[in-house]
């Protein structure tokens, strides 16, 4: 099937399908703020196994405060993984969000540093059992939802989807989206990774922010997709009203920070970014827990740092001072907000491009097909 035939068939589906009931759209800036606030109240906790799930939930709730979100997932053990790391046994993880940030800070303050490690605070920790003791909650907790099996953050492949019960194109496209779309836990762990990096670099970039872009925030992301991140030295590029509720500085103030000069000349600016990213790469490699296999790809058109998140099994690409990707993601996000069928169409096009033009279309060129879909939508 060529691209013209695909458009014809999907057009019939969208023209014949019932127009979805409109819902009040959420502004892109507000969406990013809400996700960042979730990450700022979240802990990623490694546990010994499934039997510890209820115990750790009781411990967090009775010792610190109520939880707003609780998700358990499993990273299967494998030899010779894509990341280059060997994990012989399964690892079990809990992603938790406290209802109040003060409860999160109390839990963070209670965390201890393991002997022989750098005393670095982060939202990643592990739960231990005191020797010879067992935890008894002060009072029973009321569970909002029953935890059964451990979930997964690893996306499915197209080959694993059973289309046998779906005879028409409409049902097949909808099943495709439902099977491959990024899940709520997948979005949360991606924002948690960006929050951890932002915290690690806050001393160097006090007014900066680390944001996911691309499939994570556009509304058309796949569960198996990589994580694209951008480090912005000034968060006012994306949040003109300030995401951190900081007090606005006076325009008439007479005190100025002493700081190094930045250059706007193309050649010198690129060299400056490359040097900064070298420093950032060292910080990620040496201090940020769960980050490994850091690669410095600084001669590319857009210099990036590529690393692996061992706690989530995600490949991450970090660029700097390039807000273009965030703005392009906003366009796709707004289209998906205006009409939910747009995301379904994009999934069909992306899968078609991946199977038919994989050798000649990289990730950047695949995005062009999405923008062509916007033109004809």
MARDOBA-804558 format. One line per 5 residues: number of its first residue (from 1); their letters; for each residue x, y, z of N, C-alpha, C. Coordinates in steps of 0.02 Angstrom, whole numbers, always signed. Layout:
N
NUM	a	X/Y/Z/X/Y/Z/X/Y/Z; ...
END
This chain:
377
1	xxxxx	+43/-60/+0/+0/+0/+0/+44/+62/+0; +31/+110/-47/+70/+171/-47/+37/+223/-2; +71/+281/+5/+47/+332/+51/-19/+361/+29; -30/+369/-37/-93/+397/-62/-152/+351/-44; -142/+285/-52/-196/+238/-34/-210/+240/+40
6	xxxxx	-157/+247/+81/-166/+250/+154/-208/+310/+172; -194/+368/+142/-231/+428/+157/-305/+421/+136; -316/+388/+78/-385/+379/+54/-425/+337/+103; -395/+281/+126/-432/+236/+170/-443/+267/+238; -391/+301/+266/-400/+332/+331/-448/+391/+327
11	xxxxx	-450/+425/+269/-497/+481/+261/-568/+456/+264; -582/+397/+231/-649/+368/+234/-669/+353/+306; -620/+328/+344/-634/+311/+414/-652/+374/+454; -613/+427/+446/-624/+487/+486/-686/+525/+464; -702/+521/+400/-762/+556/+376/-826/+519/+398
16	xxxxx	-822/+452/+403/-881/+413/+419/-890/+405/+494; -836/+412/+532/-841/+401/+604/-874/+461/+638; -904/+446/+696/-939/+498/+733/-890/+548/+761; -906/+611/+753/-862/+663/+779/-862/+661/+856; -803/+659/+888/-802/+651/+960/-830/+712/+996
21	xxxxx	-859/+699/+1055/-886/+754/+1095/-830/+800/+1116; -834/+865/+1100/-780/+910/+1117/-773/+919/+1193; -712/+920/+1216/-697/+932/+1287/-653/+994/+1291; -657/+1030/+1347/-615/+1090/+1354/-542/+1072/+1348; -506/+1100/+1299/-435/+1083/+1290/-393/+1111/+1347
26	xxxxx	-339/+1075/+1362/-291/+1096/+1413/-233/+1129/+1377; -215/+1189/+1398/-160/+1224/+1365/-95/+1184/+1376; -52/+1189/+1327/+11/+1152/+1328/+53/+1171/+1389; +57/+1235/+1403/+96/+1259/+1460/+67/+1231/+1525; +1/+1231/+1531/-31/+1204/+1591/-20/+1129/+1598
31	xxxxx	-20/+1094/+1541/-7/+1021/+1542/+63/+1007/+1567; +113/+1043/+1541/+182/+1033/+1564/+189/+1049/+1638; +157/+1102/+1661/+161/+1120/+1731/+132/+1065/+1776; +74/+1038/+1757/+42/+987/+1798/+85/+924/+1801; +114/+905/+1745/+157/+845/+1744/+220/+857/+1785
36	xxxxx	+248/+917/+1781/+308/+932/+1820/+292/+932/+1895; +233/+956/+1913/+213/+955/+1984/+204/+884/+2009; +178/+840/+1966/+173/+769/+1985/+243/+741/+1999; +290/+755/+1955/+358/+728/+1962/+392/+754/+2024; +377/+816/+2043/+408/+846/+2102/+381/+818/+2168
41	xxxxx	+330/+775/+2164/+303/+742/+2224/+310/+666/+2220; +350/+642/+2173/+353/+570/+2159/+419/+539/+2181; +415/+477/+2203/+473/+436/+2219/+472/+373/+2176; +531/+352/+2154/+540/+289/+2118/+578/+242/+2165; +545/+189/+2187/+572/+147/+2240/+583/+76/+2215
46	xxxxx	+643/+50/+2226/+658/-20/+2209/+643/-63/+2270; +608/-118/+2259/+591/-164/+2314/+616/-234/+2297; +614/-277/+2349/+641/-344/+2342/+598/-389/+2298; +533/-379/+2299/+489/-422/+2261/+416/-403/+2271; +371/-439/+2239/+299/-423/+2243/+271/-425/+2314
51	xxxxx	+300/-466/+2358/+273/-472/+2426/+281/-407/+2465; +326/-363/+2444/+339/-302/+2482/+294/-244/+2461; +252/-253/+2412/+211/-198/+2385/+166/-168/+2438; +127/-210/+2472/+79/-185/+2521/+116/-156/+2582; +172/-185/+2599/+210/-160/+2656/+237/-90/+2644
56	xxxxx	+266/-78/+2585/+294/-13/+2570/+238/+39/+2563; +181/+19/+2537/+125/+67/+2532/+101/+87/+2602; +96/+38/+2646/+76/+53/+2715/+128/+97/+2750; +192/+82/+2737/+246/+120/+2768/+244/+193/+2747; +238/+205/+2682/+237/+274/+2657/+176/+312/+2682
61	xxxxx	+119/+279/+2683/+57/+313/+2701/+55/+329/+2775; +75/+283/+2818/+71/+295/+2890/+128/+337/+2917; +186/+333/+2885/+244/+371/+2910/+247/+442/+2883; +223/+454/+2822/+233/+519/+2790/+168/+552/+2768; +124/+517/+2736/+62/+548/+2714/+29/+508/+2658
66	xxxxx	-32/+527/+2640/-70/+490/+2588/-38/+496/+2519; -51/+445/+2478/-25/+442/+2410/-80/+459/+2360; -60/+493/+2308/-106/+510/+2254/-102/+459/+2197; -44/+426/+2191/-34/+379/+2135/+14/+325/+2158; +1/+263/+2135/+42/+206/+2156/+41/+156/+2098
71	xxxxx	+100/+143/+2069/+104/+97/+2013/+166/+53/+2022; +157/-11/+2012/+213/-59/+2018/+230/-87/+1949; +294/-93/+1935/+313/-121/+1870/+376/-164/+1878; +386/-206/+1828/+440/-255/+1828/+486/-242/+1769; +551/-244/+1782/+601/-243/+1729/+631/-313/+1725
76	xxxxx	+617/-350/+1672/+641/-419/+1668/+716/-422/+1660; +746/-473/+1691/+817/-483/+1684/+835/-507/+1614; +892/-485/+1590/+914/-505/+1523/+989/-498/+1517; +1018/-541/+1476/+1089/-540/+1463/+1104/-499/+1401; +1157/-459/+1404/+1177/-422/+1345/+1123/-375/+1320
81	xxxxx	+1096/-333/+1363/+1041/-289/+1344/+1065/-235/+1296; +1016/-199/+1267/+1033/-146/+1220/+1075/-93/+1253; +1065/-81/+1317/+1101/-28/+1353/+1173/-48/+1367; +1190/-112/+1356/+1258/-134/+1372/+1264/-158/+1444; +1211/-151/+1484/+1212/-173/+1553/+1182/-243/+1558
86	xxxxx	+1211/-283/+1602/+1188/-351/+1612/+1145/-352/+1676; +1083/-375/+1670/+1038/-380/+1727/+1012/-452/+1728; +1043/-493/+1770/+1028/-564/+1770/+960/-580/+1800; +937/-540/+1848/+874/-555/+1882/+824/-498/+1870; +761/-515/+1881/+708/-465/+1875/+716/-413/+1931
91	xxxxx	+698/-351/+1915/+698/-298/+1966/+627/-270/+1970; +606/-255/+2032/+538/-233/+2045/+540/-160/+2069; +494/-120/+2042/+495/-48/+2056/+425/-23/+2072; +423/+29/+2113/+360/+64/+2129/+367/+138/+2111; +319/+163/+2075/+316/+234/+2060/+260/+264/+2102
96	xxxxx	+276/+308/+2148/+227/+336/+2194/+226/+412/+2190; +167/+440/+2199/+160/+512/+2204/+123/+529/+2268; +152/+572/+2309/+119/+594/+2370/+67/+647/+2354; +16/+650/+2396/-37/+699/+2387/-11/+770/+2400; +37/+776/+2445/+64/+841/+2464/+140/+840/+2457
101	xxxxx	+167/+894/+2432/+240/+898/+2423/+277/+895/+2490; +246/+921/+2543/+278/+919/+2608/+288/+846/+2631; +240/+802/+2614/+248/+731/+2631/+305/+700/+2591; +311/+721/+2528/+367/+697/+2487/+434/+719/+2516; +439/+782/+2536/+502/+807/+2565/+518/+772/+2630
106	xxxxx	+467/+755/+2670/+478/+719/+2732/+506/+649/+2718; +480/+616/+2666/+505/+550/+2647/+577/+555/+2621; +591/+608/+2583/+658/+618/+2557/+708/+631/+2613; +685/+668/+2664/+728/+683/+2721/+743/+621/+2761; +698/+572/+2759/+705/+511/+2798/+751/+460/+2763
111	xxxxx	+764/+471/+2699/+808/+425/+2662/+879/+428/+2689; +912/+371/+2689/+981/+367/+2713/+1029/+354/+2655; +1092/+369/+2666/+1144/+358/+2616/+1180/+292/+2630; +1187/+252/+2578/+1222/+188/+2586/+1297/+201/+2594; +1329/+160/+2634/+1401/+168/+2646/+1440/+157/+2582
116	xxxxx	+1489/+199/+2571/+1532/+193/+2512/+1504/+226/+2449; +1451/+267/+2456/+1422/+301/+2399/+1426/+376/+2408; +1420/+414/+2353/+1416/+487/+2358/+1351/+506/+2393; +1353/+551/+2441/+1290/+572/+2475/+1249/+619/+2430; +1216/+589/+2382/+1178/+628/+2333/+1103/+614/+2342
121	xxxxx	+1063/+667/+2349/+991/+659/+2358/+956/+659/+2290; +911/+611/+2281/+871/+608/+2221/+805/+575/+2238; +760/+572/+2191/+694/+541/+2201/+695/+467/+2187; +754/+438/+2177/+761/+365/+2168/+791/+335/+2232; +759/+284/+2258/+783/+253/+2319/+765/+179/+2320
126	xxxxx	+785/+143/+2371/+767/+73/+2379/+744/+60/+2450; +700/+11/+2457/+667/-3/+2521/+699/-65/+2553; +720/-57/+2615/+753/-113/+2650/+711/-134/+2709; +724/-195/+2731/+690/-222/+2790/+739/-223/+2848; +723/-190/+2904/+768/-191/+2961/+782/-262/+2984
131	xxxxx	+844/-280/+2999/+859/-349/+3019/+824/-368/+3084; +790/-425/+3082/+756/-450/+3141/+693/-414/+3160; +670/-368/+3117/+610/-330/+3132/+562/-333/+3074; +500/-322/+3089/+449/-318/+3037/+409/-255/+3049; +386/-225/+2995/+349/-162/+3000/+275/-176/+3014
136	xxxxx	+249/-143/+3064/+178/-148/+3080/+147/-80/+3074; +103/-69/+3026/+73/-3/+3018/+33/+17/+3080; +34/+83/+3094/-2/+108/+3152/-77/+97/+3145; -102/+103/+3085/-173/+92/+3074/-183/+67/+3003; -235/+28/+2991/-246/+2/+2923/-264/+59/+2876
141	xxxxx	-244/+52/+2813/-257/+103/+2763/-312/+79/+2717; -349/+127/+2691/-402/+112/+2643/-373/+117/+2573; -376/+63/+2536/-346/+61/+2470/-395/+87/+2419; -370/+132/+2376/-412/+158/+2321/-419/+106/+2266; -366/+69/+2254/-367/+21/+2199/-329/-41/+2220
146	xxxxx	-349/-97/+2194/-317/-160/+2211/-258/-172/+2165; -199/-185/+2194/-139/-200/+2155/-137/-275/+2142; -133/-293/+2080/-130/-364/+2063/-61/-380/+2035; -55/-385/+1970/+9/-403/+1940/+51/-341/+1928; +116/-352/+1921/+161/-298/+1905/+154/-280/+1832
151	xxxxx	+151/-216/+1818/+146/-193/+1749/+214/-191/+1716; +217/-160/+1658/+279/-155/+1621/+283/-87/+1587; +344/-63/+1578/+355/+0/+1541/+380/-14/+1471; +388/-77/+1454/+415/-96/+1389/+357/-101/+1339; +364/-66/+1283/+311/-65/+1233/+306/-129/+1193
156	xxxxx	+246/-141/+1167/+235/-200/+1125/+258/-186/+1054; +270/-240/+1017/+286/-234/+947/+222/-243/+906; +222/-218/+844/+163/-223/+801/+148/-296/+787; +200/-338/+781/+191/-408/+765/+152/-446/+820; +154/-420/+881/+121/-455/+937/+47/-438/+942
161	xxxxx	+22/-392/+901/-48/-372/+904/-90/-420/+862; -144/-443/+890/-188/-490/+856/-245/-451/+822; -241/-446/+755/-292/-411/+717/-346/-458/+690; -344/-521/+709/-388/-571/+678/-462/-555/+690; -478/-525/+749/-548/-511/+763/-571/-444/+737
166	xxxxx	-527/-408/+701/-544/-342/+675/-543/-344/+599; -601/-344/+569/-605/-352/+496/-601/-286/+459; -624/-232/+489/-624/-168/+453/-565/-125/+475; -546/-79/+431/-488/-36/+443/-497/+7/+505; -557/+31/+516/-571/+74/+574/-552/+39/+639
171	xxxxx	-574/-22/+648/-559/-59/+709/-486/-75/+715; -453/-90/+659/-382/-107/+661/-340/-47/+682; -356/+12/+655/-319/+72/+673/-328/+89/+747; -389/+82/+771/-402/+97/+841/-367/+48/+887; -365/-16/+867/-329/-66/+906/-254/-52/+906
176	xxxxx	-229/-30/+849/-158/-13/+843/-139/+42/+893; -180/+94/+894/-167/+149/+941/-171/+126/+1013; -224/+89/+1029/-234/+66/+1097/-176/+22/+1121; -148/-18/+1077/-95/-65/+1095/-27/-32/+1102; -14/+21/+1065/+53/+50/+1062/+60/+117/+1097
181	xxxxx	+4/+148/+1114/+7/+216/+1142/+42/+216/+1210; +79/+269/+1223/+115/+276/+1285/+65/+278/+1343; +81/+242/+1397/+35/+236/+1454/+46/+292/+1504; +1/+297/+1552/+8/+347/+1605/+72/+336/+1645; +89/+275/+1666/+154/+266/+1701/+213/+284/+1656
186	xxxxx	+208/+270/+1591/+262/+287/+1545/+274/+361/+1542; +221/+401/+1542/+228/+474/+1542/+258/+497/+1608; +234/+469/+1663/+257/+491/+1729/+331/+478/+1739; +356/+419/+1720/+427/+405/+1731/+471/+449/+1687; +446/+468/+1627/+484/+513/+1584/+490/+583/+1615
191	xxxxx	+436/+608/+1644/+441/+673/+1677/+482/+668/+1741; +482/+610/+1773/+523/+601/+1833/+597/+603/+1815; +616/+573/+1759/+685/+575/+1737/+706/+647/+1723; +663/+686/+1690/+680/+756/+1676/+686/+796/+1741; +643/+781/+1790/+646/+816/+1855/+711/+800/+1891
196	xxxxx	+734/+737/+1887/+796/+718/+1919/+856/+754/+1888; +856/+759/+1821/+910/+795/+1788/+908/+869/+1806; +848/+898/+1808/+842/+969/+1826/+869/+982/+1896; +853/+936/+1942/+879/+944/+2010/+955/+938/+2012; +983/+892/+1973/+1055/+882/+1973/+1092/+943/+1944
201	xxxxx	+1059/+979/+1898/+1092/+1035/+1864/+1069/+1102/+1890; +1029/+1102/+1944/+1001/+1165/+1968/+1054/+1213/+1994; +1110/+1186/+2018/+1164/+1230/+2041/+1197/+1268/+1984; +1202/+1236/+1926/+1232/+1268/+1867/+1182/+1312/+1831; +1119/+1291/+1830/+1066/+1328/+1794/+1008/+1341/+1841
206	xxxxx	+1015/+1390/+1887/+962/+1403/+1936/+896/+1426/+1906; +898/+1456/+1846/+837/+1477/+1812/+819/+1431/+1754; +852/+1374/+1751/+842/+1329/+1694/+789/+1276/+1709; +775/+1237/+1658/+729/+1181/+1665/+747/+1127/+1614; +729/+1065/+1630/+738/+1008/+1585/+668/+983/+1568
211	xxxxx	+653/+982/+1503/+586/+965/+1480/+588/+907/+1431; +541/+861/+1436/+533/+812/+1382/+498/+845/+1322; +513/+821/+1263/+477/+845/+1204/+468/+786/+1157; +437/+798/+1100/+425/+743/+1054/+366/+701/+1075; +373/+636/+1067/+316/+591/+1077/+291/+590/+1149
216	xxxxx	+333/+606/+1197/+311/+605/+1267/+256/+654/+1281; +258/+713/+1250/+211/+766/+1267/+163/+784/+1210; +174/+756/+1151/+134/+775/+1093/+65/+743/+1091; +56/+690/+1129/-8/+655/+1128/-11/+598/+1078; +43/+586/+1041/+44/+532/+992/+104/+486/+1005
221	xxxxx	+125/+483/+1067/+185/+445/+1084/+173/+370/+1087; +226/+332/+1074/+225/+259/+1080/+260/+238/+1144; +236/+184/+1174/+265/+160/+1236/+338/+140/+1227; +356/+117/+1168/+424/+94/+1156/+470/+150/+1133; +446/+212/+1130/+486/+267/+1106/+540/+288/+1155
226	xxxxx	+593/+319/+1128/+646/+346/+1170/+622/+411/+1203; +663/+436/+1248/+647/+498/+1283/+691/+555/+1258; +661/+605/+1227/+697/+664/+1204/+690/+719/+1256; +747/+748/+1276/+748/+799/+1328/+786/+860/+1303; +768/+918/+1330/+804/+979/+1314/+818/+1016/+1379
231	xxxxx	+879/+1040/+1386/+899/+1081/+1443/+900/+1154/+1420; +857/+1194/+1451/+852/+1264/+1435/+881/+1304/+1493; +928/+1349/+1478/+960/+1389/+1530/+912/+1438/+1563; +859/+1457/+1527/+809/+1504/+1553/+740/+1476/+1540; +703/+1459/+1593/+638/+1428/+1584/+585/+1477/+1557
236	xxxxx	+602/+1541/+1553/+554/+1590/+1526/+540/+1579/+1452; +583/+1540/+1418/+571/+1524/+1347/+506/+1484/+1339; +490/+1443/+1388/+430/+1401/+1385/+378/+1425/+1434; +399/+1447/+1492/+353/+1469/+1545/+362/+1544/+1558; +331/+1586/+1518/+341/+1658/+1528/+314/+1683/+1595
241	xxxxx	+267/+1645/+1625/+238/+1666/+1688/+272/+1632/+1748; +323/+1590/+1733/+361/+1560/+1788/+328/+1497/+1815; +358/+1437/+1802/+328/+1375/+1826/+341/+1360/+1899; +390/+1395/+1928/+410/+1378/+1996/+382/+1427/+2047; +333/+1468/+2027/+302/+1516/+2072/+353/+1561/+2105
246	xxxxx	+403/+1580/+2067/+454/+1624/+2094/+429/+1696/+2096; +455/+1733/+2143/+437/+1803/+2148/+469/+1841/+2090; +429/+1881/+2056/+454/+1917/+1998/+503/+1970/+2021; +560/+1974/+1987/+610/+2025/+2004/+589/+2092/+1976; +609/+2143/+2009/+590/+2211/+1988/+633/+2233/+1929
251	xxxxx	+601/+2264/+1880/+637/+2289/+1822/+680/+2349/+1840; +667/+2381/+1896/+705/+2439/+1917/+759/+2423/+1968; +768/+2358/+1982/+820/+2339/+2030/+889/+2358/+2007; +933/+2374/+2054/+1000/+2398/+2037/+1054/+2347/+2053; +1034/+2287/+2078/+1082/+2234/+2092/+1081/+2183/+2036
256	xxxxx	+1139/+2164/+2012/+1146/+2117/+1957/+1195/+2062/+1978; +1180/+2000/+1955/+1225/+1944/+1969/+1289/+1950/+1927; +1345/+1935/+1958/+1407/+1927/+1920/+1403/+1860/+1885; +1416/+1859/+1820/+1411/+1796/+1783/+1456/+1799/+1722; +1468/+1741/+1693/+1508/+1735/+1632/+1468/+1758/+1572
261	xxxxx	+1503/+1785/+1523/+1470/+1808/+1462/+1454/+1748/+1417; +1395/+1750/+1387/+1378/+1701/+1335/+1383/+1736/+1268; +1399/+1697/+1217/+1409/+1726/+1151/+1351/+1708/+1105; +1336/+1752/+1058/+1282/+1739/+1010/+1309/+1724/+941; +1375/+1729/+932/+1404/+1713/+867/+1400/+1638/+855
266	xxxxx	+1381/+1619/+794/+1364/+1550/+779/+1420/+1501/+798; +1481/+1513/+774/+1536/+1466/+787/+1554/+1463/+860; +1559/+1521/+892/+1578/+1523/+963/+1523/+1495/+1007; +1459/+1509/+989/+1403/+1485/+1029/+1400/+1408/+1027; +1412/+1379/+969/+1411/+1306/+963/+1467/+1275/+1005
271	xxxxx	+1526/+1306/+1003/+1582/+1280/+1043/+1566/+1286/+1118; +1534/+1341/+1137/+1516/+1351/+1207/+1466/+1298/+1230; +1416/+1283/+1188/+1368/+1231/+1205/+1402/+1163/+1212; +1447/+1149/+1167/+1482/+1085/+1170/+1522/+1077/+1234; +1555/+1131/+1255/+1594/+1129/+1318/+1548/+1120/+1378
276	xxxxx	+1491/+1155/+1377/+1443/+1148/+1432/+1416/+1077/+1436; +1402/+1048/+1378/+1374/+980/+1377/+1425/+928/+1400; +1489/+942/+1390/+1541/+899/+1418/+1536/+897/+1494; +1526/+956/+1524/+1519/+959/+1597/+1456/+924/+1620; +1401/+935/+1584/+1338/+903/+1602/+1344/+826/+1597
281	xxxxx	+1380/+803/+1546/+1389/+730/+1538/+1426/+701/+1597; +1477/+736/+1623/+1514/+711/+1681/+1469/+708/+1743; +1425/+758/+1751/+1380/+759/+1809/+1332/+700/+1805; +1304/+688/+1745/+1257/+632/+1737/+1292/+566/+1751; +1351/+558/+1725/+1387/+495/+1732/+1408/+482/+1804
286	xxxxx	+1429/+534/+1840/+1457/+525/+1907/+1406/+529/+1963; +1352/+566/+1954/+1309/+581/+2011/+1237/+557/+2004; +1207/+561/+1945/+1136/+546/+1939/+1124/+471/+1943; +1088/+446/+1993/+1078/+374/+2001/+1038/+345/+1942; +1058/+285/+1922/+1021/+250/+1869/+1038/+273/+1799
291	xxxxx	+1084/+319/+1791/+1104/+343/+1725/+1172/+314/+1707; +1176/+282/+1650/+1238/+248/+1630/+1247/+253/+1554; +1304/+228/+1531/+1319/+225/+1460/+1313/+294/+1427; +1341/+345/+1458/+1335/+414/+1433/+1379/+421/+1371; +1348/+442/+1316/+1384/+454/+1253/+1381/+528/+1236
296	xxxxx	+1436/+556/+1216/+1440/+626/+1196/+1439/+631/+1120; +1382/+647/+1093/+1374/+654/+1020/+1372/+730/+1006; +1429/+761/+1009/+1433/+834/+1008/+1447/+863/+939; +1464/+821/+891/+1478/+846/+823/+1417/+843/+778; +1361/+820/+804/+1300/+817/+765/+1274/+888/+752
301	xxxxx	+1226/+893/+706/+1198/+960/+690/+1168/+990/+753; +1134/+949/+793/+1111/+970/+859/+1148/+927/+909; +1198/+953/+945/+1236/+912/+992/+1191/+882/+1046; +1201/+818/+1061/+1160/+784/+1111/+1205/+741/+1156; +1177/+726/+1214/+1205/+676/+1259/+1156/+618/+1261
306	xxxxx	+1181/+559/+1247/+1139/+499/+1248/+1158/+456/+1307; +1109/+437/+1347/+1123/+394/+1404/+1064/+347/+1415; +1076/+298/+1459/+1025/+247/+1472/+1000/+254/+1543; +934/+252/+1552/+904/+253/+1618/+891/+181/+1639; +933/+156/+1684/+930/+86/+1704/+867/+69/+1742
311	xxxxx	+838/+119/+1777/+780/+105/+1819/+715/+104/+1779; +717/+126/+1718/+656/+128/+1676/+666/+95/+1608; +727/+74/+1593/+743/+42/+1529/+729/+89/+1470; +746/+153/+1477/+734/+202/+1425/+801/+231/+1400; +805/+239/+1335/+861/+276/+1306/+843/+349/+1304
316	xxxxx	+887/+392/+1328/+872/+464/+1333/+922/+504/+1292; +896/+554/+1256/+938/+600/+1218/+927/+670/+1245; +980/+701/+1270/+975/+768/+1300/+1010/+818/+1255; +973/+869/+1233/+1002/+925/+1196/+1000/+987/+1239; +1026/+1042/+1213/+1030/+1102/+1254/+1014/+1163/+1211
321	xxxxx	+977/+1210/+1242/+960/+1275/+1211/+923/+1268/+1145; +890/+1212/+1135/+854/+1202/+1072/+779/+1192/+1089; +744/+1248/+1093/+673/+1245/+1112/+628/+1230/+1053; +656/+1224/+993/+615/+1211/+933/+575/+1147/+940; +606/+1095/+966/+571/+1031/+974/+511/+1037/+1020
326	xxxxx	+516/+1079/+1072/+460/+1088/+1118/+403/+1123/+1083; +419/+1174/+1042/+366/+1210/+1006/+333/+1167/+953; +372/+1124/+919/+342/+1078/+871/+297/+1028/+905; +317/+1006/+965/+276/+959/+1003/+210/+993/+1023; +213/+1058/+1037/+153/+1094/+1056/+101/+1094/+1000
331	xxxxx	+125/+1100/+938/+79/+1100/+881/+42/+1033/+877; +79/+978/+884/+48/+911/+882/+1/+902/+942; +22/+926/+999/-20/+921/+1059/-86/+958/+1050; -83/+1018/+1022/-144/+1057/+1011/-191/+1023/+961; -162/+993/+909/-203/+957/+860/-238/+898/+893
336	xxxxx	-202/+861/+935/-232/+804/+969/-285/+826/+1019; -277/+885/+1048/-327/+912/+1094/-390/+933/+1057; -381/+961/+998/-438/+985/+960/-481/+927/+933; -448/+873/+914/-484/+815/+886/-445/+752/+903; -475/+710/+944/-440/+650/+967/-425/+601/+910
341	xxxxx	-460/+608/+854/-447/+563/+797/-380/+577/+765; -353/+637/+777/-288/+655/+748/-233/+608/+772; -233/+591/+837/-183/+546/+864/-188/+477/+832; -250/+455/+821/-261/+390/+788/-232/+389/+718; -244/+443/+681/-217/+449/+613/-141/+449/+614
346	xxxxx	-112/+484/+661/-39/+489/+665/-8/+421/+680; -40/+381/+723/-15/+314/+736/-13/+272/+673; -65/+276/+633/-68/+236/+571/-12/+258/+524; -2/+323/+517/+49/+349/+471/+119/+331/+496; +131/+338/+561/+198/+323/+588/+216/+250/+578
351	xxxxx	+168/+205/+590/+182/+134/+581/+194/+118/+507; +154/+149/+464/+163/+137/+392/+232/+160/+370; +253/+220/+393/+319/+246/+374/+374/+201/+401; +367/+177/+463/+418/+135/+493/+428/+70/+455; +374/+42/+428/+378/-22/+393/+398/-15/+320
356	xxxxx	+379/+41/+289/+390/+48/+217/+448/+93/+198; +469/+137/+244/+523/+184/+226/+575/+187/+281; +586/+131/+315/+631/+129/+372/+703/+146/+352; +723/+124/+293/+793/+134/+274/+809/+206/+255; +759/+243/+233/+773/+311/+209/+743/+365/+254
361	xxxxx	+708/+346/+305/+675/+395/+349/+699/+386/+421; +737/+435/+445/+754/+436/+515/+697/+468/+554; +706/+475/+621/+653/+504/+662/+633/+574/+641; +683/+614/+620/+667/+683/+600/+624/+684/+537; +640/+643/+488/+602/+642/+426/+532/+612/+436
366	xxxxx	+526/+566/+484/+460/+537/+497/+412/+590/+523; +438/+639/+559/+396/+692/+585/+365/+732/+527; +401/+737/+471/+375/+775/+414/+310/+745/+388; +304/+679/+390/+242/+648/+368/+184/+667/+414; +200/+676/+479/+147/+697/+526/+123/+767/+509
371	xxxxx	+169/+811/+492/+149/+880/+475/+113/+882/+408; +129/+836/+363/+89/+830/+302/+18/+808/+318; +12/+765/+368/-55/+743/+388/-95/+802/+415; -62/+848/+452/-96/+907/+477/-124/+949/+420; -85/+954/+366/-106/+994/+308/-169/+966/+277
376	xx	-175/+900/+273/-232/+868/+241/-289/+853/+290; -276/+861/+355/-325/+840/+405/-387/+886/+404
END
